[in-house]
């Protein structure tokens, strides 16, 4: 089972052309609640907002500039961009997922959406997985860099 392999399910990422109109649609149709404000992640090239709908955390992602990693998906309309999983064994999981046959499409880098915790993106058989560094691992990494 993939969640046993890489960590706990965290969210689904949806590529949308516009965060405000998409959020309003999900609020109106699914009764979604806003979980975060809209923020910009310059390393990812996107604007992001988290919402909750029916117990599911959804990350709305919209282009911040052109070109953007979302362009291909948005050409087809709003679409599932990725499934996010959180792990406290981030570096180990990055290595093992790469060795399992999934391709690393975006190497580990800090993400604004997760307070500077690292994320990495993998693709396999059309599925994009976002791996999110667990909070405990981030704290340990920062402490060891200060020693």
C-alpha positions as CSV (number, residue, x, y, z in Angstrom):
1,X,0.0,0.0,0.0
2,X,1.4,3.4,-1.0
3,X,0.6,5.2,2.3
4,X,2.6,2.5,4.2
5,X,5.5,3.1,1.8
6,X,5.7,6.9,1.8
7,X,3.7,8.4,4.7
8,X,0.3,9.6,5.7
9,X,-2.1,11.1,3.2
10,X,-2.1,14.9,3.6
11,X,-4.0,16.5,0.7
12,X,-5.0,16.5,-3.0
13,X,-3.7,19.3,-5.2
14,X,-6.0,20.8,-7.8
15,X,-4.7,22.9,-10.6
16,X,-7.1,25.9,-11.1
17,X,-6.9,28.9,-13.3
18,X,-8.1,31.3,-10.6
19,X,-8.1,30.7,-6.8
20,X,-10.8,33.1,-5.8
21,X,-13.4,31.9,-8.3
22,X,-12.5,28.2,-7.6
23,X,-12.7,28.7,-3.8
24,X,-16.1,30.4,-4.2
25,X,-17.3,27.5,-6.4
26,X,-16.2,24.9,-3.8
27,X,-17.8,26.9,-0.9
28,X,-21.1,27.2,-2.8
29,X,-21.3,23.6,-4.1
30,X,-19.5,21.5,-1.5
31,X,-19.8,23.7,1.6
32,X,-16.0,24.0,1.7
33,X,-14.3,25.9,4.5
34,X,-11.2,28.1,4.0
35,X,-8.2,26.7,5.9
36,X,-5.5,29.2,4.9
37,X,-5.0,32.5,3.2
38,X,-3.8,32.7,-0.4
39,X,0.0,32.9,-0.6
40,X,2.7,32.8,-3.3
41,X,5.4,30.2,-3.5
42,X,8.1,31.6,-5.8
43,X,10.1,28.4,-5.9
44,X,7.1,26.5,-7.2
45,X,5.8,29.4,-9.4
46,X,2.2,29.1,-8.0
47,X,-0.3,30.8,-5.8
48,X,-1.8,28.4,-3.2
49,X,-4.8,28.2,-0.8
50,X,-5.9,25.3,1.3
51,X,-9.6,24.5,1.8
52,X,-11.5,21.6,3.5
53,X,-14.5,19.9,2.0
54,X,-16.2,16.9,3.4
55,X,-13.1,16.0,5.5
56,X,-10.8,16.3,2.5
57,X,-8.0,18.9,2.5
58,X,-7.7,20.4,-1.0
59,X,-4.8,22.5,-2.1
60,X,-5.9,25.0,-4.8
61,X,-2.9,25.8,-7.0
62,X,-3.0,28.6,-9.6
63,X,-0.2,30.0,-11.8
64,X,1.7,32.9,-10.4
65,X,3.5,33.6,-13.7
66,X,4.0,32.1,-17.1
67,X,5.3,29.6,-17.8
68,X,4.1,27.5,-14.8
69,X,4.2,23.8,-13.9
70,X,0.4,23.8,-14.1
71,X,0.1,24.9,-17.7
72,X,-0.3,21.4,-19.2
73,X,-3.0,20.5,-16.8
74,X,-4.9,23.8,-17.1
75,X,-5.0,23.5,-20.9
76,X,-7.4,20.6,-20.3
77,X,-9.3,22.5,-17.6
78,X,-9.3,22.2,-13.8
79,X,-7.6,18.9,-12.9
80,X,-6.1,16.8,-10.2
81,X,-2.5,17.8,-10.0
82,X,-1.1,15.6,-7.3
83,X,-1.7,13.6,-4.1
84,X,0.4,14.8,-1.1
85,X,1.9,12.6,1.6
86,X,3.7,13.6,4.7
87,X,6.6,11.6,6.2
88,X,9.2,12.1,9.0
89,X,11.7,10.0,7.0
90,X,11.9,12.4,4.1
91,X,15.4,11.8,2.8
92,X,15.0,8.1,3.1
93,X,11.7,8.1,1.3
94,X,13.0,10.4,-1.5
95,X,15.7,7.7,-2.1
96,X,13.3,4.7,-1.9
97,X,10.6,6.2,-4.1
98,X,13.2,7.1,-6.7
99,X,14.5,3.5,-6.6
100,X,10.9,2.1,-6.9
101,X,10.6,3.3,-10.5
102,X,8.9,6.7,-10.0
103,X,10.7,9.6,-11.6
104,X,11.8,12.6,-9.6
105,X,10.3,15.6,-11.4
106,X,11.1,18.3,-8.8
107,X,13.9,17.7,-6.3
108,X,13.6,18.5,-2.6
109,X,13.2,22.2,-1.9
110,X,11.6,24.4,0.8
111,X,7.9,25.1,0.3
112,X,6.1,28.2,1.5
113,X,2.9,26.2,2.0
114,X,4.5,24.1,4.7
115,X,6.5,26.7,6.6
116,X,9.8,25.9,4.8
117,X,9.6,22.2,5.1
118,X,10.9,20.5,2.0
119,X,8.8,18.9,-0.7
120,X,9.7,16.7,-3.6
121,X,7.5,15.6,-6.6
122,X,7.5,12.2,-8.3
123,X,5.7,10.9,-11.3
124,X,4.8,7.3,-12.2
125,X,2.2,6.1,-14.6
126,X,0.6,9.5,-14.9
127,X,0.3,10.0,-11.1
128,X,2.2,12.9,-9.4
129,X,3.0,12.4,-5.8
130,X,4.2,15.2,-3.5
131,X,6.3,14.1,-0.6
132,X,6.2,16.6,2.4
133,X,8.9,16.6,5.0
134,X,7.5,16.0,8.5
135,X,7.7,18.7,11.1
136,X,9.9,16.6,13.5
137,X,12.4,15.9,10.7
138,X,12.5,19.6,9.8
139,X,13.3,20.5,13.5
140,X,16.0,17.9,13.7
141,X,17.6,19.0,10.4
142,X,17.7,22.7,11.5
143,X,19.2,21.7,14.9
144,X,21.9,19.6,13.3
145,X,22.8,22.5,10.9
146,X,23.2,24.8,13.9
147,X,25.6,22.4,15.8
